[in-house]
Amino acid sequence: MHKVSGGEVAGILVAVFWAILVSFLAVALARLAQTLRATTKLVADVTDQAVPLLADASAAVRSAQTQIDRVDAIASDVQEVTSNASALSTTVASTFGGPLVKVAAFGYGVRRALGGRKDEGGRRDDVPAKSPRRTVIVGRTVPSARRGKRK
């Protein structure tokens, strides 16, 4: 038999070490390749699902924009109607408000002039109560009608 020298033992140990190292690297590369394949499949699946979702989201955004445009148009129409109603109420108040106040004042004056008659409570119409109730008509205050029935 042949005696093995120290250099040959060292060479065998280095060869075994390199074989184990290459085996570990091969296993690591195999696992890395498997992980890359799984990642590639996952990215492809996500892409396949994301494209329709993005299309749906885009359609939803377009629809929402259309609805916002409609609501904006309705809001501007409501604002115009509100301003027209305000102008109309101002016109009606200025047209009929003055004459109505004058008629109410005239009626009150006639009542006071014809007053002197006593109501059921024994109180005269022209004598004001302790805390008379008043009604506001177009910015003016006139006394309200008495609750008691007239004879």
Sequence and secondary structure as in RCSB ss.txt:
>XXXX:A:sequence
MHKVSGGEVAGILVAVFWAILVSFLAVALARLAQTLRATTKLVADVTDQAVPLLADASAAVRSAQTQIDRVDAIA
SDVQEVTSNASALSTTVASTFGGPLVKVAAFGYGVRRALGGRKDEGGRRDDVPAKSPRRTVIVGRTVPSARRGKR
K
>XXXX:A:secstr
     HHHHHHHHHHHHHHHHHHHHHHHHHHHHHHHHHHHHHHHHHHHHHHHHHHHHHHHHHHHHHHHHHHHHHH
HHHHHHHHHHHHHHHHHHHHHHHHHHHHHHHHHHHHHHH   B TTS BTTS  SS  EEEETTEEEE   SS  
 
